[in-house]
């Protein structure tokens, strides 16, 4: 079990390299221009700053040991309870952040960042929307790790191919909005794929 898990997890770590913003930036620079790379990176960083306030990020080193200390005899109930708690803890902040970004996206950029790239401020609610959808990623990933489904997590990296294909199709037509759509939807499909294999345990009991 340890060798099998370690084998798949080794490639899992390498597979994450192709899902980062660096890959997106390469395609944006190739299809549009370097200025667009800066705009995309600006709104991605703004989103990361907001997500650093989420309980899942703040208490990551506390949550993981507690999650994996659940005894197998109690897993059926406790995993559902923990999954729901982690998802709710993130959503209780993400829903207001999304609503605020939709209404005040231009004002946020204008006031806090001096109006830099304000003409692309609709990227803020778009990236916040995908952050809200993909908030399931960490809870569902923890459930998959608890159930030792490292092979499923590795197989989910197939959506890297979708991300690259979507970049090629959407970037020429929608610009950096297309890049955001490609990246966010690829992450959502990856999380949905992993959830499908742990759906009997990863139940949102809300």
C-alpha positions in Angstrom: 0.0 0.0 0.0 2.8 2.4 0.9 4.8 1.7 -2.3 1.7 2.0 -4.5 0.6 5.2 -2.9 4.1 6.7 -3.0 4.5 5.8 -6.7 1.3 7.5 -7.8 1.8 10.5 -5.5 5.3 11.1 -6.9 3.8 11.7 -10.3 0.9 13.7 -8.7 3.5 16.3 -7.5 5.1 16.6 -10.9 1.6 16.9 -12.6 0.8 20.0 -10.7 3.5 22.0 -12.5 1.5 22.1 -15.7 -1.6 23.5 -13.9 -0.1 26.7 -12.6 -0.3 30.3 -13.8 3.1 29.9 -15.4 1.6 27.7 -18.1 -1.2 30.2 -18.6 1.3 33.0 -18.9 3.2 31.2 -21.6 0.1 30.9 -23.8 -1.1 34.4 -23.1 2.3 35.8 -24.2 2.3 33.6 -27.3 -1.2 34.4 -28.4 -1.6 38.0 -27.2 1.3 40.1 -25.7 3.4 40.5 -22.6 1.2 43.3 -21.3 -1.7 40.8 -21.1 0.5 38.5 -19.0 0.9 41.3 -16.5 -2.9 42.0 -16.4 -3.6 38.2 -15.9 -1.0 37.9 -13.2 -2.3 41.1 -11.5 -5.9 39.7 -11.1 -4.6 36.2 -10.2 -2.5 37.7 -7.4 -5.5 39.8 -6.2 -7.5 36.6 -6.0 -4.7 34.8 -4.2 -4.5 37.6 -1.6 -8.3 37.2 -0.9 -8.1 33.4 -0.7 -5.3 33.6 1.9 -8.0 34.8 4.3 -10.0 31.6 3.9 -10.0 29.2 7.0 -8.8 26.4 4.7 -5.6 28.3 4.0 -5.1 29.9 7.4 -5.5 26.6 9.4 -4.2 24.2 6.8 -1.5 22.8 9.2 -4.1 22.2 11.9 -6.9 20.8 9.6 -4.8 18.1 7.9 -3.6 16.3 11.1 -7.1 16.4 12.5 -8.6 15.1 9.3 -6.2 12.1 9.0 -6.5 11.2 12.7 -10.1 10.1 12.1 -10.3 6.4 12.9 -11.5 4.0 10.2 -14.4 2.8 12.4 -15.7 6.4 12.6 -14.8 7.4 9.0 -18.2 7.0 7.4 -19.8 9.7 9.6 -16.8 11.8 10.5 -15.5 12.3 7.0 -18.9 13.6 5.8 -19.0 15.9 8.8 -15.4 17.2 8.2 -16.0 17.6 4.5 -19.1 19.7 5.1 -17.4 21.8 7.8 -14.4 22.6 5.5 -16.7 23.5 2.6 -19.0 25.7 4.7 -16.0 27.4 6.4 -14.8 28.5 3.0 -18.1 29.3 1.4 -19.2 31.5 4.3 -16.5 34.0 3.2 -16.5 33.2 -0.6 -20.2 34.0 -1.2 -20.0 37.6 0.2 -16.6 38.1 -1.6 -18.2 37.0 -4.9 -21.2 39.2 -4.4 -19.0 42.2 -3.5 -16.7 41.6 -6.5 -19.7 41.5 -8.9 -21.1 44.8 -7.7 -17.9 46.7 -6.9 -15.2 45.2 -9.1 -14.2 48.5 -10.7 -14.3 50.4 -7.4 -12.1 47.8 -5.7 -9.4 48.2 -8.4 -9.8 52.0 -8.6 -9.6 52.7 -4.9 -7.2 50.1 -3.6 -4.9 49.8 -6.6 -5.0 53.2 -8.1 -7.1 52.1 -11.1 -4.3 49.9 -12.6 -5.8 47.7 -15.3 -9.3 48.8 -14.2 -10.5 48.4 -17.8 -10.3 44.6 -17.2 -12.0 44.7 -13.8 -14.6 42.1 -14.8 -11.8 39.6 -14.5 -12.2 40.0 -10.7 -15.7 38.6 -10.4 -14.9 35.9 -13.0 -11.9 34.6 -11.1 -13.8 34.9 -7.8 -16.6 32.8 -9.3 -14.2 30.0 -10.2 -12.6 30.3 -6.7 -16.0 29.8 -5.2 -16.8 26.8 -7.5 -13.3 25.3 -6.9 -13.5 25.7 -3.1 -14.5 22.0 -3.1 -10.9 21.1 -4.3 -9.2 21.0 -0.9 -12.0 19.1 1.0 -12.5 16.6 -1.8 -8.7 16.1 -2.1 -8.4 15.3 1.6 -11.1 12.7 1.3 -9.4 11.2 -1.7 -6.1 11.1 0.2 -7.8 9.5 3.2 -9.2 6.8 1.0 -5.8 6.3 -0.6 -7.0 7.1 -4.1 -3.7 8.6 -5.3 -4.2 6.9 -8.7 -7.5 8.8 -9.2 -5.8 12.1 -8.3 -3.1 11.3 -10.8 -5.7 10.4 -13.5 -7.4 13.7 -12.9 -4.3 15.4 -14.3 -5.8 14.5 -17.7 -7.6 17.8 -17.5 -4.3 19.6 -18.0 -4.8 18.5 -21.7 -8.2 20.1 -21.6 -6.7 23.3 -20.2 -4.2 23.5 -23.0 -6.7 22.8 -25.7 -9.2 25.3 -24.2 -6.4 27.9 -24.1 -5.7 27.4 -27.8 -9.4 27.7 -28.6 -10.5 30.5 -26.3 -7.5 32.8 -26.2 -7.7 34.1 -29.8 -11.4 34.7 -29.4 -11.8 36.1 -25.9 -8.3 37.2 -24.9 -7.4 36.9 -21.2 -11.0 36.3 -20.3 -10.6 33.1 -22.4 -7.5 32.2 -20.4 -9.4 32.6 -17.2 -12.3 30.5 -18.5 -10.0 27.7 -19.6 -8.0 27.6 -16.4 -11.0 27.9 -14.0 -13.1 25.3 -15.9 -10.2 22.8 -16.1 -9.8 23.1 -12.3 -13.6 22.6 -11.8 -13.6 19.5 -14.1 -10.6 18.0 -12.2 -12.3 18.5 -8.8 -15.6 17.1 -10.2 -13.7 14.0 -11.5 -12.1 13.4 -8.1 -15.4 13.9 -6.3 -17.1 11.4 -8.5 -14.8 8.6 -7.1 -15.3 9.6 -3.5 -19.0 10.8 -3.8 -20.2 8.2 -1.3 -18.1 9.8 1.4 -17.7 13.4 0.2 -21.3 14.4 0.9 -22.2 18.1 1.5 -24.5 17.5 4.4 -25.7 21.2 4.4 
